Amino acid sequence: MFQKMKSIQSAFAHVRLFTLVIVVLAFGLCAFTIYKSMLLASKTQDRIYVLANGKAIEAFASEKKDNVAVEMRDHVKMFHFYFFTLDPDETVIKNNIVRALYLADISAKRQYENLKESGYYNNVISGNISQKIEVDSISVNIDQYPYYFRCYARQSIIRATSIVTRSLTTEGYIRNVSRSDNNSHGFLIERWATLENKDLNTVIR
């Protein structure tokens, strides 16, 4: 009889262990299913569809932080393009400078005013001079805020008789501001300064 009792207890223990294993596996399967469902929902929310020419094109939404370095480099590049691209036309100069000053703080405005007071822009107009800029590289440090940048570029000063190529190195800091039509990246350049601006070569035309 005792042997039968032991067999019943042993069988009950096995059933209890088996039930416990089934319950644990069921909970694990439920947790895994919920996790995968949430992951799929999150990925689905990041997808958007753009209708272009009657076709739905899939696109992916991303946070600003994912592209912050790329956007900052483009912000710096556009600022230098507008500030240093000049033609012998007062309207062109004014429009470019206004666009540039939306992208930077008073440090850029001071440099503009210094150039204006020295007669630089008048000389560009009276001498029929065009000035172009080509940005070679921009380094950005996103580990510390405000973000530090350094820009390396080449200027071409085109006169009727010559083309002067100059090296240009500037630095500054970038902070976040609200996006707008005048500042699509939502950054503002601060403490902008020129580190180097010297002649590299002159080509006689």
Buried (B, 14 or more C-beta within 10 A) or exposed (E): EEEEEEEEEEEEEEEEEEEEEEEEEEEEEEEEEEEEEEEEEEEEEEEEEEEEEEEEEEEEEEEEEEEBBEBBBBBBBBBBBBBBBBBBEEEBBEEBBEBBBBBBBEBBBEBBEEBEEEEBBEEBBEEEBBBBBEBEEBEBBEEEEBBBBBBBBBBBBBEEEEBBBBBBBBBBBBEBEEEEEEBBBBBBBBBBEEEEEEEEEEEEE
